[in-house]
Amino acid sequence: MDEEKRVAVLPWLRHPVDLTRGEQLCVRMVPFMDRRLKSVLENMEISNLFPVQVALWHETVGPGNFERDLCINSPTGSGKTLAYALPIVQKLLPSSTIKCLRALVVVPTRDLALQVKQVFDALTLPLGLRVGLAVGQSSVVDEISSLVHVPGEEEGPNPGFFSPFWFQSKVDILVATPGRLVDHVNMSRGFTLKHLRYLVVDEADRLLREDYQSWLPTVLKSTQSNNDDVTGDDDVFQLGGVERGSNPHHRLAKVVLSATLTRDPGRLVLLNLHHPLFLSAGQMRYRLPENLEAYKLICERKVKPLYLVALLKSLGEEKCVVFTKSVESTHRLCKLLNCFEDLQIDIKEYSGLQHQRVRSKTLNEFRKGEFQVLVSSDAMTRGMDVEGVRNVINYDMPKYIKTYVHRAGRTARAGQTGRCFTLMSNDEVGRFKKLMKKAEASACLEHTIPSCLIEALHSTYQSALSKLKEIILETRKKPKDKSCQ
Ligand SMILES: Nc1ncnc2c1ncn2[C@@H]1O[C@H](COP(=O)(O)OP(=O)(O)OP(=O)(O)O)[C@@H](O)[C@H]1O
């Protein structure tokens, strides 16, 4: 059922703290912030905290002191990652020498996990805290040895002897995707969430929508022993000297975020939130970035590729993400664009159809500016932060406003300007108008392309189509590439 049609609203969602009234705050003025953290931020060239970061700081380190669980609905690119990373790092700073896993961040995709880890690394490396990654990039065994001291490694001069470090955590903070997290909870000896004090659920609506091996009940169950069992067998190697904060029965504090946070009581209740506080930018669930310019580009279906090519040409060297409706369309469109002979633009594909290694490589190259246009399907782009993306193009109009918000949000991030073009046929205009009404700040202008430019592209289009046909026939003759399963 469409979530927006539901009428029941949880009482605490009715009175949000309005983030749009908040101001930026100079880092030097942030109350209670450890001076080492201030200096790390200075080195990262961050001189002001964004409103969502100020508000979260207030509720976590400031007077709020993590006493309530927090749900945040704040636009794409508004700085949610740093908003939760800063208070966690500050709270974990007065750390003992013996490590244990005290903060867990769950995100839906590997590339996003890598991105979030990089933010934590930048903050924590100079401060002596360690951040781990559990995303299934390597085998469970290899991954666990990067997270926990396991017997067999670092044996020293007396191999076979008991080491006090066995099964001790190597990391203070873990960034994980849900499936691999559950693997570790269920299978990896020494991996424990018993000392967890902070749980962040980023891109929460996506993580709550899909079951991912029942990751949420598994995590909550594994952390419950935090409250009622501090002397269980598993703790035998970890208790001595481990800092659990002033209160050994510390409550697990939760921070739940999205640019399109679900209001569905059935889903939110799964989080078992403690006296939740809702922080939201504006009244509506969907809000577009302040400096986004939205355009519709009306054209007939059969000449859509021509309009896309003309548009890409007019955008010149600017970095651009093109969204299609499916992994198959992404693949086909990318191939077709690469068949246009005089289109001097480097274009690559990014979709769930590809192997993770290929996808991560493509993303890195895009980040470095090695090519300009990324053709993508939806699933993988949640939260993706690539500097310099000036344009988003919806080659296929999204079905839901939520999809539009996340796609458009790959540009106009951190207060920068950006444009989102949506290609549509005449019969889609009404539906698009309805869709956009669901979002705040969603004014949309029409963008036109002179018909002479389209006509001039017709013959190159025909040869591109023939070339594509040949490629398809060739690929059918070859055995299937197993790396793309
Ligand atoms: N205080 C700040 N000053 C300058 N830049 C910042 C600040 N906070 C965050 N940024 C930058 O803003 C960009 C967007 O931040 P982030 O990825 O956390 O956004 P987000 O709200 O999580 O977006 P999404 O909903 O798309 O995941 C990043 O490039 C980040 O480095």
The ligand as a MOL file (V3000), in Angstrom:
LIG
                    3D

  0  0  0     0  0            999 V3000
M  V30 BEGIN CTAB
M  V30 COUNTS 31 33 0 0 0
M  V30 BEGIN ATOM
M  V30 1 N 29.6330 21.2640 7.8060 0
M  V30 2 C 29.9620 21.0210 6.5600 0
M  V30 3 N 30.6730 21.9150 5.8410 0
M  V30 4 C 31.0120 21.6700 4.5460 0
M  V30 5 N 30.6700 20.5460 3.8740 0
M  V30 6 C 29.9630 19.6220 4.5430 0
M  V30 7 C 29.5830 19.7990 5.9130 0
M  V30 8 N 28.8880 18.7220 6.2870 0
M  V30 9 C 28.8280 17.8970 5.2300 0
M  V30 10 N 29.4770 18.4380 4.1900 0
M  V30 11 C 29.5790 17.8630 2.8370 0
M  V30 12 O 28.2620 17.8010 2.3140 0
M  V30 13 C 28.1240 16.6920 1.4300 0
M  V30 14 C 26.8400 15.9530 1.7440 0
M  V30 15 O 26.9140 15.3490 3.0140 0
M  V30 16 P 26.2370 13.9240 3.3120 0
M  V30 17 O 26.6900 12.9320 2.3200 0
M  V30 18 O 26.4420 13.6390 4.7430 0
M  V30 19 O 24.7040 14.2800 3.0270 0
M  V30 20 P 23.3880 13.4690 3.4030 0
M  V30 21 O 22.4970 14.4080 4.0910 0
M  V30 22 O 23.7600 12.2180 4.1180 0
M  V30 23 O 22.8080 13.1440 1.9620 0
M  V30 24 P 21.9610 11.8570 1.4310 0
M  V30 25 O 20.5920 11.9670 2.0240 0
M  V30 26 O 21.9770 12.0080 -0.0470 0
M  V30 27 O 22.6840 10.6350 1.9190 0
M  V30 28 C 29.3820 15.8610 1.6180 0
M  V30 29 O 30.2310 16.0620 0.5080 0
M  V30 30 C 30.0300 16.4140 2.8610 0
M  V30 31 O 31.4350 16.3250 2.8400 0
M  V30 END ATOM
M  V30 BEGIN BOND
M  V30 1 1 1 2
M  V30 2 1 2 3
M  V30 3 2 2 7
M  V30 4 2 3 4
M  V30 5 1 4 5
M  V30 6 2 5 6
M  V30 7 1 6 7
M  V30 8 1 6 10
M  V30 9 1 7 8
M  V30 10 2 8 9
M  V30 11 1 9 10
M  V30 12 1 10 11
M  V30 13 1 11 12
M  V30 14 1 11 30
M  V30 15 1 12 13
M  V30 16 1 13 14
M  V30 17 1 13 28
M  V30 18 1 14 15
M  V30 19 1 15 16
M  V30 20 2 16 17
M  V30 21 1 16 18
M  V30 22 1 16 19
M  V30 23 1 19 20
M  V30 24 2 20 21
M  V30 25 1 20 22
M  V30 26 1 20 23
M  V30 27 1 23 24
M  V30 28 2 24 25
M  V30 29 1 24 26
M  V30 30 1 24 27
M  V30 31 1 28 29
M  V30 32 1 28 30
M  V30 33 1 30 31
M  V30 END BOND
M  V30 END CTAB
M  END
